[in-house]
Amino acid sequence: MKIRTKKDVEKLDNKIKNELGIDVRKYRNEEVVENFVELLVFPKYVINWVIRPILLSLLFFIIGFYVLDLVHIEYVIYTIIGLILFLISGLLIGLLFLIWKMKSDMWGIISYSLDIMKSAVADINQVNNQVNKDNRKDVLGLLFKGIIHIVTIPMVSKIVSDKVPFVGGIVNRIVKKILTLVSNTIKFDEIKLKEELSKQNDEPNAVKIYTNSISNATLGLEKIMNFTFGVAQFPLKIVFGIIFLILILFLYLIN
């Protein structure tokens, strides 16, 4: 089931409780909060990954006055055009690093969510009466969506709102959109999972099969994340390449 609205989340919560007998809200605890706090460093993003490259580009711009052989009007030309080109270059580098860091932290959030999911699977013995041959293959999909929408997104939203002033709402929407997209696109090999589970009646082996399936899905999800953020970086890389070439040509001509 696709999750788009709060009603969908409520239906998902009830579905997990009714079909699996698990209340995933119990995984929304202080330990989880602390781990998410460590993973989320959004306030530092702008300073560390955007502002610093811009400041570094300004430093190179200033050094240019001492390195380049400028005379008369060239000082004015370099001050105006050079400053613009250096600032744009620094900004683009900062944005590229920002996207890379966001991917790293988002993957950390998703990985930790998968770890919570493994804990939920380990608790399968508590709901053994409600998990049968008909719904065993659906356990992973339901649990993952439940962890993401009932545990991860609400807690991350609270942390972002507390830690990110002014633009917290924007950051929160971006994070929520990414996590929702992940929850709707992740695929577990249900056919293979069903085949393996049908061969095993022993509960510990079933838990192991679930855990292995989660690990396999994690590898596929990591590829999707790398591709998605790679696509986001691609236009910036093209623009940076063009601006950098213009900057080099400008410095060559004015020197």
N, C-alpha and C positions, 0 to 999 in steps of 0.2 A: 504494500500500500504506500502511495505517495503521501508525504507530509507537507502540507502547505499552510494550514491555518491552526489556530489554537484548538478548534474543535477536532481537527485531525489528531492532534497530540493527545487530547482527552480520550478519543476512541482507541488510540494506540495503547494508552495506559490501561484502559479497561480490558482490551483484548489480551494483553500480556498477563494481567491478573486472572482473567477468566480461563484462558487457554493454557497458560504455563504455571499459574499460581505463584508468580514472583512479583513482589512489589519493588521495582527498581529504584524507587525513591530512597530506599534504605542505604543505597550507595552514595547518596548525596550527604556526605558527612564532613567533619572538620579536616580529616586527613586529605580528602579529595580537594577541598578548598585550598589547603596549603600547597598541594602539588600544582594546582592550576595557577596559583599566585606566582610560583617559581617559574612556570612556563611562560607566563604573560608578562612581557616587559614593554608594552606599547608606549608608555610615556618616554622611554629611552630611545625608541625608534628614531624619532625626528632628530634628536640631538646626536646620537651615535652614527646614524646611517645616512642622514641627509645634510644636516648642518655642517658636520665635519668635512665632508668632501667640498662643500661650498667654501668653507674657510680656507681649506688647503688650496683651492683654485685661486682664491684671492691672494694668498701668499705667493703663488707662482706669478700672478699678475704683477705684484709689487716688485718681485725679483727681476721681472722683465725690464723695468726702468734702468736697472744697473747692468744688466747683461747685454741688452740690445743697444745698437749704435743709433740712437735717435737724435734728430736735430730739428729745431724750430717746430713747424706744423706737425711733424711726425709725432711729437709728444701728445698733441691734441687728438690726432687720429687714433693713436694707440690707447689713450685714456678712454675714449668713447667705445670704439669697436672692440678693442682688446678686452675691456672690462665685460662687455656683453657676452663675448664668445667664451671667456673663462668662466663666467657665472653660469651660463647655460650648460657648459661641459660639466662643471661641478654638480649642478642640480641633477643632470641626467645620470651621472655616476651614483649620486646619492639615492636616486629612485631605484636604480638597478640593485644596489645593495639592500635597499628597503624591502623590495619584493623578495629577494633571496632570504632575508631574515624573517619575513612574514611566513614564507613557505616553511622554514625551519621550525618556527614556533607553532604554526598550525599543525604541522606533522607531529610535533610533540604532544599537542592537545589530543589529536586523533589516536596516536599510539597509546596515550594514557587511557583514553576511552576504551580502547581495545583490551587493555590490561584489566580494566574494571569489568569488561564483558567476560573475560576469562574467569574472573572471580565469581560472576553470576553463573557461568556454566558449571563451575566447581560446586555450586550450591544446588545442582540439579537433583541431588538426592532428596532434597526437601519437597520436590514437586513431582516425584517419580510417578505418582498415581495419575497425574494429569498429562504427563508426556507419554504418548503412545506411538505406535508405528505410523499412524496417519499424520501426526503433526511434528514428529521428531526432526524432520528435515527443515521445518520452518522455524525452529527454535532460534537459530543464529540470526536470521534476518530480523525477527521480531525483537530479540534482545539488543541487537546493535542499534536499531532505530530508537528503542526505548532508552538506552544509555545516552545516545546523542541528544534526543529531544527532551528527555525528562531529567537527566542528570547534567550533561555537559553544557548545553546551550543556556539553561537558566543560571547556572553557576558562573559560567564565563561572562554572561551578560551583566551579572551583578558586579563581578570583579572589574570589568571594563568601565562600567558606570562609576565605580568608586575611584578607579585609578587614572582615568583619562578625562581631564577637564576639557570643557568647550566642545571637542569633537568626539566625545565618547559615544554619542548616539550614532554618528556616521560609522565609526569603527565597529560598533556593536552590530549594525546592520550588515556590514561586510562580512564579519566573522560568522554571523548567523546564516547568511546566504551560502557561504562556503561549506559550513558544516551540514546544512540541509542538503546541498548538492551532493556532498559525500555520502550522506545516509541514503539518498535516493538512487545513487549510482553503484554503490558497492555491491559486488556479486559474490555469493558463496556457491560453490559447485554443488547444487542441490541433488543432482542425479547421482554423482559420485558419493555424496554424503549419505544419501538414502541407501545406496548399495552397501556401503561399509557398515552402516548402522543395522541393516537387516541381517548382517552376518554375526552381529554381536548382541548378546542379551546381557552381558556383564556390564554393570554400570560404570566401573572405573575405566573400562575400555571405551565406552561410549563418550565419557568425558574427554578422554585422550583424542578420540576422533574429532570431537568438536574443536578442541584446542588446535589440532593440526590444521583443520579447515580454516580457522581464524588466521593462523600464520600464513597459509597460502593466499588467503584473500588480502592480507596485509601487503604482500609483495605486489599484487596487482594494483592495489590502491596507491601504493607509493609511486608506481609508474604513471598513474593517472595524475597524481599531484605534480610530479616533475614536468609532465607534458603541459598541464594547465598553466602553471606558473612560468614555464618556458615560453608559452604563447604570449603571456602578459609582458614578458621581458623583451620579446623579439622586436616590436616597433621601437622601443626605447634604444635598443642596440643599434638599429638602423639609423635613427636620428642622431645618436651619439657619434656613430662613425662618420656621418656627413659633417656634423659640426666640428669634430676633431680634425678632419681633413681641411676644412675651411680655416680653422685656427692655425694649423701648421703652415698652410699656404700664406695666410696673412702675416705670420711672424717672419716667414722667408722673404716676403716682398718688402716688408717695412724695415727689415734689418739692414 
